[in-house]
Amino acid sequence: MNTTVHTKSKITEWVNVFSQLIGRENVLSTLEDRLCYACDGSKQKHIPDVVLQPHTTQQVSHIMQFANEKKIPVYPRGAGSGLTGGAVPVEGGIVLDFTQMNRILDIIPEDLTATVEPGVVTHTLQKEVARYKLFYPPDPASAAFSTLGGNVAECSGGITGLKYGVTRDYILSLEVVLADGNIIHTGRKTLKNVTGYDLTRLFVGSEGTLGIFTQITVKLLPLPEKIQTLLAFFSSPQDAVKASNQIISNNLLPRALEFIDKSSIRCIQGYKKEIKIPSDVHAILLVDVDGREESVQTEISLVEKILTGNHTLHVISAKDNKERDILWEVRRALSPALYTIAPFKINEDICVPRSRILEMLQRIDTVCEQYPSLQIANFGHIGDGNIHVNIMYKDKSQRLLAEKAIGEILRNTVELGGTISGEHGIGNVKSEYVPVEIPLRELNIMKDIKNLLDPNGILNPGKIFQ
């Protein structure tokens, strides 16, 4: 646990100032409180000096003015569910906890838009807009607890990315507090806007290093009338990948197209009674098709025909929502079930062009052969080339070995035209590999933008760039 040390007198000064700015009840300074904000899903631990819970944009602005003047590190935080250390206060300072800014400000069905504060939970927004027969498509695995502010900061993806895109495709405008406390507004609440540079997209995915979101306007879609699910078993990953490619090449665009490999399947077998997978299954595809009732029935029949034409062992079709939930439990059970292989896991989220998926899986197998003491399980959004590579190891002493294997996998990913992160972001976990993907000239442009917007380097320091 390494955290920058600030003197007690300075911290006392900060607490007094912030108590005046936002109220003492919104300033958390005891060790017990601060420990709750020391880590995120990456399981690092760095204790902040103080935790602030603002309720308004003006409060955030005042906080940033003081922090910028005193050069105090500031770490914006939503639910803390990120997997790459994005919310971890590696240099101490301030954690800005946005869970109190959790209002849905408006939903305008005629405009197909909603405006929210950053602390709104993703699934809460999805449920609320569904009352208007509308749909917010980005659907990260953490949707039940992750916040919109965190989703925007990381440009979260999810299972619906193939058909509907990722978070950046649904952000119309942002209210942003800059490092010096100035408040700016990017974009417009319109579905079209090409006036000036696209600052909105610049901030989406910036991981809290350029500015802090206090209002977010998102684009909505009509809610699909029906969703139909198929689960297909294969004896080889080659057949599964070929089937997935044929689905898309036949002008079919599923809502979800998920892949599960042999190692992952072995974890699920017997993990839950509802999930029965024969021992000869070495790959699984899980397919969702959505839309109007008539079109769904036509498309699901075509998908099933393609699956059976690629040596599938068995195809299961959900008859109702209950059966659909059971089929999806195969995918949902994966993360906890992986711990039956080993107690330690590193989860990577590489993404390659669809045409290179099979080659990427083969390269991962080669890496796995070079490290026989490790086990690697692959699953993910095969429809958009996003593979979750899970490196499992049995003892903490194998951590460095696991990280070495990761390095080789990430370099192979870039060689195949892919990216080292499809949806989790960089944080500080992957920052050493950023130069592997991004050339020096482009990297320097990014650093120049960072220095322009945050010359004192107080916004989420220690992230993305080394």
Secondary structure, DSSP 8 states (H G I E B T S, - for coil): -------HHHHHHHHHHHHHHH-GGGEE-SHHHHHTTS--TT------SEEE---SHHHHHHHHHHHHHHT--EEEESSS--SSSTT--TT-SEEEE-TT---EEEEEGGGTEEEE-TT-BHHHHHHHHHTTTEE-----TTTTT-BHHHHHHHT---TTHHHH--GGGGEEEEEEE-TTS-EEEEE-SSS---SS--HHHHHTTSTTSS-EEEEEEEE-EE--SEEEEEEEEES-HHHHHHHHHHHHHTT---SEEEEEEHHHHHHHTTTSTT----TT--EEEEEEEEESHHHHHHHHHHHHHHHHTTTEEEEEE--SHHHHHHHHHHHHTHHHHGGGT-SEEEEEEEE--GGGHHHHHHHHHHHHHH-TTSEEEEEEEGGGTEEEEEEEESSGGGHHHHHHHHHHHHHHHHHTT-BSBSSS--TTTSGGGHHHHS-HHHHHHHHHHHHHH-TT--BSTTSS--
